[in-house]
Amino acid sequence: MKTFNDKQVWFVTGSQHLYGPKVLQSVAENSEEIVAGLNAAQGISVPLAYKGTVKTPDEILAVCQAANNDPNCIGLMLWMHTFSPAKMWIAGLTQLNKPFLHLHTQFNAALPWDEIDMDFMNLNQSAHGCREFGFIGTRLEIERKVVVGHWQNPTVHQEIDDWCRAAIGVQAGQQLKVARFGDNMRQVAVTEGNKVSAQIQFGYEVHGYGLGELSEAVNDVSDSDVNALLDEYASTYQMSPMLFDDANLKQLMVQEAKLELGMERFLSAVGAHAFTNTFENLSGLTNLPGLATQRLMSKGYGYGGEGDWKTAAMTHIMKMMGKGRQGGTSFMEDYTYNFSEKDQVLGAHMLEVCPSIAASQPRLEIHRHTIGCRCDIPRLIFSGQQGQALNVSVIDLGERFRMIVNVVDTVVPPKTLPNLPVAHALWEPQPSLQVAAAAWIHAGGAHHTVYSQAVSLEMLSDYAEMLGVEMVVIDNRTQLREFKQTLRSNNTYYRHR
């Protein structure tokens, strides 16, 4: 069973009638064997569906139009077994609105040196058939993924899966609705943006809902449902029995459970898989949701604090891209620095960090929230799992969007942070805090990010190319002078696309 068994990538082989029926029969048989082999590969998360060999412009156009109209098709994998004259592909590719991967492989791995003849050469022409096909993609200025190598190679499988997951992210964005409870935090610039432009670029819709609508859903939650959820809390997290034994503390837990159930039911009713709120606008609610938001994120919902709908959307999209992989994905914020022998960033937020990134079982505790609304709020406390991660920020530059990605190395905090009442992760930015922070600021990156140990840099690169979004990367190869020049060059390129 594949991770995304309800989706498909269509595998289409290119050829032509010139070679005759015997060769075309071999082309079809070889293609079916490749598809079967790729479907058996453990590293590919989306099943492939073989859609035959296309040999004419009409056949190519028909398969492209059919892919466009199939909601389960997330993209196409195209392979030229033989020479496939590329003018045949113009009509189909110009109408195709799904991403495609160009697989540059051949059926056999090693050449049969003692047996090779012209019949073999005529059948196995991927080496130059794919070059002909590659030209028309470039001539049409189509962004596409090119994967080179034998189809049985695990490295090829990894590249294919990265692309598949990026295509899953694109489709997730096109099907996404973001619910905004209240407006953006007042006077903050980077969390603002053009929602119409975002829908055009990424596909997701952003809708505002009154706090009164949400509070009605919260107040409608039954006592029996609350009690069942409290039992789930007790069996899932480390927690003191006092949280249920003390009447005042238990009431806080009841309030949080009602917030979780009410928000999830409201989001489900309106078809939203991401949401925002802000501590400046909580009319009708008991408190800013803490544990409730953390648990909704752990179920796959995207979240953005202070009304940050761009980060909320990207959190859900990246959770879908990383589904089934090791590591988690969370809303995050660069909170404070540790300047020492190795400069570090302590990432956290007021309450809302997803437990999917936790290094160990979270502790459920109640602490005073001191920003905006001053009240006691249940929340999960933990430290992030060590290992490499990505911090991702999507910003609106007016005429376009930019995605900034910083590769970071998450480490174990040197001490236990006994007085810090929020979930957190400690990381060392690549190549260094000095270079990474300067590059991030030059690029306009936000203080909110999507933090992920499940999504790869290649997935994000494929995702950005599928959507035509500018992406800049800060990693161990980054030098500030060259990075600033890249930003200048990108400004010219993307403004004139």
C-alpha positions in Angstrom: 0.0 0.0 0.0 1.4 3.4 -1.0 1.2 6.4 1.3 -1.0 8.2 -1.2 -3.0 5.3 -2.5 -5.9 7.4 -3.6 -3.7 9.4 -6.0 -2.0 8.5 -9.2 0.9 9.5 -11.4 0.2 8.7 -15.1 3.1 7.0 -16.9 3.1 7.7 -20.6 5.6 6.4 -23.1 6.5 8.2 -26.3 7.2 6.6 -29.6 6.0 6.7 -33.2 4.5 4.4 -35.9 7.8 4.4 -37.9 9.2 1.4 -36.1 6.3 -1.0 -36.9 4.0 -3.1 -34.7 6.7 -5.5 -33.4 8.8 -2.7 -31.9 5.8 -1.0 -30.5 4.7 -4.2 -28.8 8.2 -4.4 -27.1 7.8 -0.7 -26.2 4.5 -1.5 -24.4 5.8 -4.6 -22.7 8.9 -2.8 -21.4 6.8 0.2 -20.2 4.5 -2.1 -18.3 7.5 -3.8 -16.6 9.0 -0.4 -15.6 5.7 0.7 -14.1 5.4 -2.6 -12.2 8.9 -2.2 -10.9 8.4 1.4 -9.8 5.1 0.5 -8.1 7.0 -2.2 -6.2 9.7 0.2 -5.1 9.3 1.0 -1.4 10.6 4.5 -1.8 7.9 5.8 -4.1 4.8 7.0 -2.2 2.3 7.4 -5.1 1.2 4.6 -7.4 1.8 4.9 -11.1 -0.8 4.1 -13.7 0.4 3.0 -17.2 -1.5 5.0 -19.8 0.0 3.4 -22.9 2.3 4.4 -25.7 1.4 7.6 -27.5 2.5 7.7 -31.2 0.6 10.7 -32.8 -0.3 14.3 -31.9 -3.9 13.3 -31.3 -3.0 10.5 -28.9 -0.8 12.9 -27.0 -3.4 15.6 -26.8 -6.0 13.1 -25.7 -4.0 11.8 -22.8 -3.0 15.3 -21.6 -6.6 16.4 -21.7 -7.7 13.3 -19.8 -5.1 13.9 -17.1 -6.3 17.5 -16.7 -9.8 16.2 -16.0 -8.9 13.4 -13.6 -8.9 14.7 -10.0 -6.9 11.7 -8.8 -4.1 12.4 -11.3 -1.4 14.6 -9.6 0.9 14.6 -12.6 2.5 12.7 -15.5 5.7 10.8 -15.9 6.8 10.9 -19.5 9.5 8.6 -21.0 10.7 8.4 -24.6 11.5 4.7 -25.2 12.3 5.4 -28.9 12.5 8.6 -30.9 9.3 10.5 -30.6 9.3 13.6 -32.9 8.6 16.4 -30.5 6.4 18.5 -32.7 3.8 15.8 -31.9 3.9 16.9 -28.3 3.2 20.7 -28.8 -0.6 20.6 -28.7 -0.7 18.3 -25.7 2.0 20.0 -23.6 0.5 23.5 -24.2 -2.8 22.3 -22.9 -1.5 20.2 -20.0 -2.2 21.9 -16.6 -0.7 19.1 -14.5 3.1 19.0 -13.6 5.2 16.4 -15.4 8.4 14.5 -14.7 10.6 13.6 -17.6 12.2 10.2 -16.8 15.4 9.9 -18.8 16.1 6.2 -18.5 16.2 3.1 -20.7 14.7 -0.3 -20.2 18.0 -2.2 -20.0 20.9 -1.2 -17.7 24.0 -2.7 -19.3 24.5 -3.1 -23.0 24.5 -6.6 -24.4 27.9 -6.2 -26.0 28.0 -9.5 -27.8 24.5 -9.3 -29.1 23.9 -5.6 -29.8 22.6 -5.0 -33.4 20.6 -2.3 -35.2 17.3 -3.9 -34.1 18.4 -3.3 -30.5 19.6 0.2 -31.3 16.3 1.1 -32.9 14.3 -0.1 -30.0 16.4 1.4 -27.2 16.7 5.0 -28.3 16.0 6.9 -25.1 19.5 8.5 -25.1 18.5 10.7 -28.1 14.7 10.3 -28.0 14.6 12.1 -24.7 16.9 14.8 -26.0 14.4 15.5 -28.8 11.6 15.6 -26.2 13.7 17.8 -23.9 14.1 20.4 -26.6 10.4 21.0 -26.9 10.0 21.5 -23.2 12.7 24.1 -23.3 11.3 25.7 -26.4 7.9 25.9 -24.7 9.5 27.3 -21.5 7.8 24.6 -19.4 9.2 24.0 -15.9 9.6 20.3 -15.4 11.6 17.7 -13.4 14.2 15.7 -15.3 15.3 12.5 -13.5 18.3 10.7 -15.1 19.3 7.1 -14.3 18.2 3.5 -14.6 14.7 2.9 -13.4 15.8 0.3 -10.9 18.2 2.6 -9.1 17.1 3.6 -5.6 18.5 7.1 -6.1 16.1 7.5 -9.1 13.3 6.3 -6.8 14.1 9.0 -4.3 14.1 11.7 -6.9 10.8 10.5 -8.2 9.3 10.4 -4.8 10.4 13.9 -4.0 8.7 15.1 -7.2 5.5 13.1 -6.4 5.3 14.6 -2.9 5.8 18.1 -4.4 2.9 17.4 -6.8 0.9 16.2 -3.8 1.7 19.6 -2.2 0.5 21.5 -5.3 -2.8 19.6 -5.3 -3.2 20.1 -1.5 -2.8 23.8 -2.0 -5.3 23.8 -4.9 -7.9 22.1 -2.7 -7.2 24.0 0.5 -9.4 26.5 2.4 -7.9 28.6 5.2 -10.2 29.8 7.9 -9.3 33.1 9.6 -10.7 33.6 13.1 -10.3 37.3 13.6 -7.9 39.5 11.5 -4.2 39.8 11.4 -2.3 41.2 14.4 -2.5 44.9 14.2 0.5 46.9 12.7 2.3 43.7 11.6 3.5 43.9 8.0 4.9 40.5 7.0 1.7 38.5 7.8 -0.3 40.6 5.5 -0.7 39.9 1.8 -3.0 39.7 -1.3 -5.3 36.8 -0.9 -6.4 36.9 -4.5 -2.8 36.8 -5.7 -2.2 33.8 -3.3 -5.2 32.0 -4.8 -4.0 32.6 -8.3 -0.5 31.5 -7.5 -1.0 28.6 -5.0 -4.7 27.7 -5.4 -5.9 28.0 -1.8 -8.8 30.1 -0.7 -8.7 32.3 2.4 -11.9 33.1 4.2 -12.7 35.1 7.3 -15.2 33.9 10.0 -16.6 35.8 13.0 -15.6 34.7 16.5 -19.3 34.4 17.3 -19.6 31.6 14.7 -16.7 29.7 16.3 -17.9 30.3 19.8 -21.3 28.8 19.0 -19.6 25.6 17.7 -17.5 25.5 20.9 -20.5 26.0 23.2 -22.4 23.2 21.4 -19.8 20.5 22.4 -21.4 18.0 24.7 -20.1 17.0 28.1 -19.8 13.3 27.0 -17.5 14.3 24.1 -15.4 16.5 26.4 -15.0 13.6 28.9 -13.9 11.2 26.1 -11.3 13.7 25.0 -10.0 14.3 28.5 -9.5 10.5 28.7 -7.5 10.7 25.5 -5.3 13.4 26.9 -4.6 11.3 30.0 -3.6 8.3 27.9 -1.5 10.2 25.4 0.7 12.6 27.4 2.6 12.9 30.5 0.5 14.9 33.0 -0.1 15.4 36.6 -3.2 13.9 38.2 -3.8 17.3 39.7 -5.1 18.5 36.3 -8.2 16.4 36.9 -8.3 16.3 40.7 -8.3 20.0 41.2 -11.7 21.5 40.2 -10.2 24.8 38.9 -7.5 23.0 36.8 -10.0 20.5 35.5 -12.2 23.4 34.3 -9.3 24.8 32.3 -8.9 21.4 30.7 -12.6 21.2 29.9 -12.4 24.6 28.3 -9.5 23.5 26.1 -11.2 20.3 25.1 -14.2 22.2 24.1 -12.0 24.6 22.0 -10.4 21.6 20.2 -13.7 19.8 19.5 -15.5 23.0 18.5 -12.7 24.3 16.2 -12.3 20.9 14.5 -16.0 20.6 13.9 -16.3 24.1 12.6 -13.3 23.6 10.2 -14.7 20.4 9.0 -18.1 22.0 8.4 -16.6 24.7 6.2 -14.1 22.4 4.5 -11.0 24.2 5.9 -7.7 22.4 6.6 -5.8 25.4 7.9 -6.7 28.2 10.2 -5.4 31.3 11.9 -6.3 33.3 15.1 -4.8 36.1 17.1 -4.6 36.9 20.8 -5.8 40.4 20.0 -9.3 39.1 19.0 -10.8 36.4 21.2 -14.3 37.7 21.8 -16.6 34.8 22.9 -13.7 32.4 23.6 -12.3 31.5 27.0 -8.7 31.8 25.9 -6.2 31.6 23.1 -6.3 27.9 22.1 -3.0 26.2 23.1 -3.3 22.4 23.4 -6.2 22.6 21.0 -4.1 24.2 18.3 -1.2 21.8 18.9 -3.4 18.8 18.5 -5.1 20.0 15.4 -1.8 20.6 13.8 -0.8 17.0 14.8 -3.9 15.9 12.8 -2.7 17.6 9.7 -4.3 21.1 10.0 -2.2 24.1 9.1 -1.9 26.9 11.5 -0.6 30.5 11.5 -0.4 32.7 14.6 -1.5 36.4 14.6 -3.5 35.9 11.5 -0.6 34.6 9.4 -2.7 32.8 6.7 0.3 32.3 4.3 2.2 30.3 6.9 -1.0 28.4 7.9 -1.5 27.3 4.3 2.2 26.3 3.9 2.1 24.3 7.1 -0.8 22.2 5.8 0.8 21.8 2.4 4.1 20.7 3.8 2.4 18.3 6.2 0.8 16.7 3.2 4.1 16.6 1.3 5.8 14.9 4.3 3.0 12.4 5.1 4.3 9.0 6.1 8.0 10.1 6.4 10.0 10.3 9.5 10.0 13.7 11.3 7.3 16.2 11.8 6.2 19.6 10.5 5.1 22.6 12.7 4.3 26.3 12.8 7.4 27.9 14.3 9.0 31.2 15.1 12.6 32.3 15.6 12.3 33.5 19.2 15.7 34.2 20.7 19.4 33.6 20.2 22.2 31.9 22.0 25.4 33.6 21.1 28.2 31.3 22.1 30.9 29.2 20.6 28.3 27.9 18.1 25.6 30.5 17.7 22.1 29.0 18.0 18.4 29.9 17.6 15.8 28.9 20.2 12.6 28.5 18.2 9.2 28.5 19.9 5.9 30.3 19.9 3.5 31.6 22.6 1.7 28.2 22.7 1.4 26.6 19.3 4.2 24.2 18.3 3.1 20.9 16.8 4.0 17.7 18.8 4.9 15.9 15.6 8.4 17.4 16.0 8.8 16.2 19.6 11.9 14.3 20.7 10.0 12.4 23.4 6.5 12.1 24.9 5.2 15.7 25.5 4.2 16.9 29.0 0.7 18.4 29.3 0.9 21.3 31.7 -1.1 24.5 32.5 0.8 27.8 32.7 -0.1 31.5 32.6 -0.2 33.1 29.2 1.1 36.6 29.5 0.8 38.1 26.0 -2.5 39.8 25.2 -4.8 37.7 27.2 -3.5 36.9 30.7 -5.0 33.6 31.7 -3.9 30.0 32.5 -3.9 27.8 29.4 -3.1 24.1 28.9 -0.3 23.3 26.5 2.1 20.6 25.5 5.8 21.1 26.4 8.6 19.3 24.7 11.9 19.8 22.9 12.3 19.2 19.2 14.0 16.1 17.8 17.6 16.6 16.9 18.7 16.3 13.3 18.5 18.4 10.1 15.4 20.5 9.5 14.1 23.2 7.2 12.7 26.6 8.0 10.4 27.9 5.3 8.9 31.3 4.9 6.5 32.5 2.1 6.3 36.2 1.7 4.3 38.6 -0.5 6.5 41.1 -2.3 3.6 42.8 -4.0 4.2 41.7 -7.6 5.1 38.1 -6.7 5.7 35.6 -3.9 9.1 34.5 -2.6 9.8 31.3 -0.7 12.9 31.5 1.6 14.3 28.2 2.9 17.1 27.9 5.6 18.6 24.5 6.3 19.3 24.1 10.0 20.7 21.5 12.3 18.5 20.9 15.4 20.5 20.0 18.5 19.7 18.9 22.1 19.5 21.9 24.4 22.4 21.8 26.9 20.1 22.2 29.8 16.5 21.3 30.5 14.9 24.8 30.5 12.8 24.1 33.6 11.1 27.6 33.5 10.2 27.7 29.9 6.5 26.9 29.6 6.3 26.3 25.9 7.4 23.7 23.3 10.7 24.6 21.6 13.5 23.5 19.3 17.1 24.6 19.4 18.9 24.8 16.1 22.1 26.0 14.4 21.4 27.6 11.1 23.5 26.7 8.1 26.1 28.0 7.2 26.1 30.0 10.5 23.8 32.3 12.3 25.8 35.3 11.1 25.4 34.5 7.4 21.9 32.9 7.7 20.2 35.7 9.6 21.7 38.3 7.4 20.6 36.4 4.2 17.1 35.8 5.7 16.7 39.5 6.4 18.0 40.6 3.0 15.5 38.2 1.4 12.6 39.6 3.6 11.9 36.3 5.4 9.2 36.4 8.1 9.6 35.7 11.8 7.0 32.9 11.4 8.1 29.8 9.5 7.1 26.3 8.7 9.7 24.0 10.4 10.0 20.5 9.1 12.1 17.4 9.4 9.8 15.5 7.1 10.1 17.6 3.9 13.3 17.6 1.8 14.9 20.6 0.1 14.3 18.8 -3.3 10.6 18.5 -2.6 10.4 22.3 -2.0 12.4 23.0 -5.1 10.2 20.9 -7.2 7.1 22.5 -5.6 8.3 26.0 -6.3 9.2 25.1 -9.9 5.7 23.6 -10.5 4.1 26.8 -9.4 6.6 29.2 -10.9 7.4 30.7 -7.4 10.8 32.2 -6.6 12.7 30.1 -4.1 16.0 31.1 -2.4 18.0 28.7 -0.3 20.3 29.4 2.7 22.6 26.4 3.5 26.2 25.5 3.9 27.1 26.8 0.4 25.6 30.2 1.0 27.9 33.2 0.7 26.3 36.5 1.5 27.7 38.5 -1.5 26.5 35.9 -4.0 23.2 35.5 -2.2 22.5 39.2 -2.5 23.3 39.1 -6.2 20.9 36.2 -6.6 18.1 38.3 -5.1 18.9 41.1 -7.5 18.9 38.8 -10.5 15.7 37.2 -9.3 14.0 40.6 -9.0 14.7 41.1 -12.7 13.7 37.6 -13.8 10.5 37.3 -11.9 9.3 40.8 -12.6 9.4 40.2 -16.3 8.1 36.7 -16.6 
